């Protein structure tokens, strides 16, 4: 901002005021655009109007101007903090108001979604989907602890730290009852940790492998054959799905047979779903006992 284009002095020659025609010799006068006038007429007809207070800027006042706008030096202050802007950086904003650089930066700064105060240069902040927080304002919706730059989980308009998200939203393992934070598997509509879904005998993980469930226990194929499955009274091998040529089982009293092993001891005729005779613990077809 700089001074206006006029001069002020005391008249030594004989001149009359351009407006009121009063003599100016020996009096204070103002010369503007080649015209001489008294101080009173200058303020009435020639003085610029202060953009801030709307009053004339008299010949005795210090005047500042910027882009065809004029201020008394005492009126040239920050609209926000009232700091004098004479010889200071400023910005002309809406409604012809002048702002200091600090207030301009604060006004234009993004607002924290937590405290709604401005985030100014140098503040540590967190940004997520066009929203911004002061680092210390970005807190867990559940425990209210500061998340800051740590890991978090968004849920609608809320944000959760890892621990609170696990306890509030994560599935709970059917065995250990702890949250499943990653991976896992499902059996009979129940979630399990992979490391919890294991063979009851050899403790190997069963995820992606064949297994057999017996009551509340799980067994891999090898352990089921070795430890759980019934043994065929004929071939002495385990009776289990996928083993041998078939899966059908014949049960008689306390013993079991593969269907293809249930045959006559004498003539080897297959007896599954046929009449048979048990003699001295051995199985015979209906005709063979007559030829014993």
ZAFI-727352 format. One line per field, with one value per residue (C-alpha): residue number from 1; x, y, z. Coordinates in steps of 0.2 Angstrom, whole numbers, plus 2048, in hexadecimal, padded with zeros to 3 digits. Each point is the difference from the previous one (the first is absolute). Example, Ala and Ser with C-alpha at 12.3 -4.5 7.8 and 13.67 -1.06 7.14 Angstrom:
BEGIN
i = c(1, 2) .
X = c(83E, 806) .
Y = c(7EA, 811) .
Z = c(827, 7FD) .
END
This chain:
BEGIN
i = c(1, 2, 3, 4, 5, 6, 7, 8, 9, 10, 11, 12, 13, 14, 15, 16, 17, 18, 19, 20, 21, 22, 23, 24, 25, 26, 27, 28, 29, 30, 31, 32, 33, 34, 35, 36, 37, 38, 39, 40, 41, 42, 43, 44, 45, 46, 47, 48, 49, 50, 51, 52, 53, 54, 55, 56, 57, 58, 59, 60, 61, 62, 63, 64, 65, 66, 67, 68, 69, 70, 71, 72, 73, 74, 75, 76, 77, 78, 79, 80, 81, 82, 83, 84, 85, 86, 87, 88, 89, 90, 91, 92, 93, 94, 95, 96, 97, 98, 99, 100, 101, 102, 103, 104, 105, 106, 107, 108, 109, 110, 111, 112, 113, 114, 115, 116, 117, 118, 119, 120, 121, 122, 123, 124, 125, 126, 127, 128, 129, 130, 131, 132, 133, 134, 135, 136, 137, 138, 139, 140, 141, 142, 143, 144, 145, 146, 147, 148, 149, 150, 151, 152, 153, 154, 155, 156, 157, 158, 159, 160, 161, 162, 163, 164, 165, 166, 167, 168, 169, 170, 171, 172, 173, 174, 175, 176, 177, 178, 179, 180, 181, 182, 183, 184, 185, 186, 187, 188, 189, 190, 191, 192, 193, 194, 195, 196, 197, 198, 199, 200, 201, 202, 203, 204, 205, 206, 207, 208, 209, 210, 211, 212, 213, 214, 215, 216, 217, 218, 219, 220, 221, 222, 223, 224, 225, 226, 227, 228, 229, 230, 231, 232, 233, 234, 235, 236, 237, 238, 239, 240, 241, 242, 243, 244, 245, 246, 247, 248, 249, 250, 251, 252, 253, 254, 255, 256, 257, 258, 259, 260, 261, 262, 263, 264, 265, 266, 267, 268, 269, 270, 271, 272, 273, 274, 275, 276, 277, 278, 279, 280, 281, 282, 283, 284, 285, 286, 287, 288, 289, 290, 291, 292) .
X = c(800, 806, 7FC, 7F2, 805, 7FF, 80B, 7FD, 808, 7FE, 7FC, 80D, 7F8, 7F0, 7F3, 7EE, 7F8, 7FA, 7EF, 7FC, 80B, 806, 812, 80E, 80F, 807, 7F4, 802, 7FB, 7FF, 806, 7F8, 7FF, 806, 7F3, 803, 7F3, 7FE, 800, 7ED, 7FC, 80D, 7F7, 7EF, 804, 810, 805, 7FF, 7F4, 808, 7FA, 7FF, 7F8, 7F8, 805, 80B, 813, 805, 80F, 808, 7FD, 80C, 7F8, 803, 7FA, 7FF, 7F7, 7F5, 7FC, 805, 802, 805, 810, 7F7, 7F2, 80C, 7FF, 7FD, 7ED, 803, 80D, 800, 813, 807, 804, 80B, 810, 7FA, 7FA, 7ED, 7F3, 7F0, 7F1, 7EE, 7F6, 811, 806, 813, 807, 812, 809, 7FE, 7ED, 7FF, 809, 7F5, 7F0, 804, 807, 7F6, 7F6, 803, 7F1, 803, 802, 7FB, 80F, 80B, 80F, 80E, 811, 80B, 7F2, 800, 7F1, 7F6, 7F7, 7F3, 7F4, 801, 7FE, 80E, 804, 80D, 80B, 7FA, 7EE, 7FF, 7FA, 7F7, 7ED, 800, 80E, 804, 812, 80A, 803, 80B, 80A, 7FC, 7F6, 7ED, 7EF, 7F3, 7EE, 7F3, 804, 80A, 813, 806, 812, 805, 7FD, 7EE, 7FC, 805, 7F5, 7F1, 7FF, 80C, 7F9, 804, 809, 7F5, 80E, 80B, 7F2, 80D, 7FD, 804, 80A, 805, 7FF, 7F6, 7F4, 7EE, 7F9, 7ED, 7FD, 80D, 810, 811, 812, 80A, 80B, 7F1, 7F9, 80C, 800, 7FC, 80E, 80F, 7FB, 803, 7F5, 7F2, 7FC, 7FE, 803, 7F4, 7FB, 7F3, 7F6, 7FB, 7F5, 80A, 811, 808, 80C, 80B, 7FE, 80F, 7FC, 7EE, 805, 80D, 7F7, 7ED, 7FA, 7F9, 80B, 7F8, 7FE, 804, 810, 804, 802, 7F7, 7EE, 800, 7FA, 80B, 80A, 800, 7F3, 7F0, 7F9, 7F1, 801, 7F9, 7FD, 7FC, 800, 810, 80A, 800, 806, 802, 7F2, 80C, 809, 7EF, 801, 7FE, 80F, 7FF, 7FB, 804, 7EF, 7FB, 7F3, 7FC, 7ED, 7FE, 7FC, 80F, 804, 80C, 809, 80E, 803, 801, 7F4, 7F9, 7F3, 7F0, 805, 812, 7FC, 7F8, 810, 80B) .
Y = c(800, 812, 812, 809, 80C, 811, 80D, 809, 810, 812, 80D, 80F, 807, 807, 7F3, 7FD, 7EF, 7F8, 7FB, 80D, 80F, 804, 807, 7F3, 80B, 7FC, 7F1, 7ED, 7FA, 7F1, 7FF, 7F1, 7FF, 812, 807, 809, 7FE, 803, 7F1, 801, 7FF, 7F3, 7F4, 805, 7FE, 7F8, 7F4, 7ED, 7F6, 7F3, 7EE, 7FB, 80E, 809, 811, 80C, 7FF, 812, 809, 7FE, 7ED, 7F3, 7F7, 7EF, 7F9, 7EF, 7FC, 811, 7FD, 80C, 7FF, 80B, 7F8, 7FC, 7F7, 7F6, 7F1, 7ED, 7FD, 7F0, 805, 813, 800, 80F, 7FC, 80F, 7F9, 7EE, 7F3, 800, 7F9, 809, 7F4, 800, 810, 80A, 7FA, 7FE, 7F1, 7FD, 7F1, 7F6, 802, 7FC, 7F0, 7FB, 805, 7F6, 7F1, 7F0, 7FC, 7F1, 7F4, 7FD, 811, 80B, 80B, 805, 7F5, 80B, 7FD, 7F6, 7F7, 7ED, 7FA, 7F0, 800, 7F3, 802, 813, 802, 806, 800, 806, 7F1, 800, 803, 7F0, 7F4, 7EF, 801, 7F2, 803, 812, 7FD, 80A, 7F6, 80D, 7F8, 7EE, 7F3, 802, 7F9, 80B, 7FC, 80C, 811, 7F7, 7FB, 7F2, 7FB, 7EE, 7FA, 807, 7FB, 7EE, 7FF, 809, 7F9, 7F2, 7EE, 7F5, 7F0, 7F1, 7F8, 80D, 80D, 80E, 80C, 7FA, 80F, 7F9, 7EF, 7F3, 7F3, 7FB, 7EF, 7FD, 813, 803, 80A, 7F8, 806, 7F6, 7FB, 7FA, 7F5, 7F1, 7ED, 7FB, 7F3, 806, 813, 804, 80E, 7F9, 80F, 7FB, 7EE, 7F1, 7FC, 7F7, 807, 7F4, 808, 810, 7FA, 801, 7F4, 800, 7F1, 7F7, 802, 7FC, 7EF, 7FD, 805, 802, 7F6, 7EE, 7F2, 7F4, 7EF, 7F9, 80A, 808, 811, 80F, 803, 812, 80B, 800, 7F0, 7F1, 7FD, 806, 808, 7F4, 7F8, 7EF, 800, 7EF, 7FF, 80A, 7FE, 809, 7FC, 809, 7FB, 7F7, 7F7, 7F9, 7EF, 7EE, 7F8, 7F0, 805, 813, 805, 812, 801, 812, 802, 7ED, 7F2, 7F9, 7F5, 803, 7F0, 801, 812, 7FE, 805, 7F4, 801, 7F7, 7F0, 7FE, 7FA, 7F1, 7FB, 803) .
Z = c(800, 7FC, 802, 7F6, 7F2, 808, 809, 810, 805, 807, 7F2, 7FF, 7F0, 7FC, 7FB, 803, 804, 7F0, 808, 80E, 7F9, 811, 800, 803, 804, 810, 802, 7FE, 7EF, 7F6, 7EE, 7F5, 7ED, 7FF, 80B, 810, 80E, 812, 80C, 803, 7EE, 7FD, 80C, 7F9, 7ED, 7FD, 80E, 7FE, 80B, 80B, 7FB, 812, 80A, 7F1, 806, 7F5, 801, 805, 7FB, 811, 800, 7F9, 7F1, 7FA, 7EF, 7F7, 7F0, 800, 812, 80E, 813, 80E, 807, 810, 7F7, 7F6, 80C, 7FF, 7FF, 80B, 80D, 7FF, 7FD, 7F7, 7EE, 7FD, 7F8, 803, 7F3, 7FE, 7F5, 7FA, 802, 7FE, 804, 7FE, 811, 802, 809, 807, 7F9, 810, 800, 7EE, 802, 80F, 7F7, 7F0, 80A, 800, 80F, 80C, 800, 812, 808, 7F1, 802, 7F2, 7FB, 7FC, 7F8, 80B, 809, 800, 7F8, 7FA, 7EF, 7FB, 7F1, 7FF, 813, 80B, 813, 80B, 804, 813, 7FB, 7F6, 80D, 802, 800, 80D, 80D, 7FB, 800, 7F3, 7F0, 7F8, 7F1, 806, 7F8, 801, 7F9, 7F9, 804, 7F9, 808, 80E, 801, 80B, 806, 7FC, 811, 801, 7EF, 804, 810, 7F8, 7EE, 7FD, 800, 80F, 7FE, 805, 809, 809, 800, 7FB, 7F1, 7EF, 7F8, 7F0, 7F7, 809, 7F9, 802, 805, 802, 800, 80E, 7FF, 805, 800, 7F4, 80E, 80B, 7F3, 802, 801, 812, 7FF, 7F6, 802, 7EE, 7F8, 7F6, 7F6, 7ED, 805, 801, 812, 80A, 80E, 80F, 80C, 805, 7FA, 7EF, 7F8, 7F1, 7F4, 807, 812, 7FE, 7F7, 80E, 810, 7FD, 7F1, 803, 7F8, 7F4, 807, 7EF, 7FA, 810, 7F8, 806, 7FA, 7FA, 7F2, 7F1, 805, 7F5, 7F3, 808, 810, 804, 811, 806, 813, 80A, 812, 806, 7F0, 7EF, 7EE, 7F0, 7F5, 7F4, 80F, 807, 7F6, 804, 809, 7F5, 7EF, 800, 7FA, 803, 80E, 802, 800, 7FF, 80C, 80A, 80E, 80F, 806, 80D, 7FC, 7ED, 7F3, 7F3, 7F2, 804, 7F5, 807, 812, 7F8, 7F8, 810) .
END
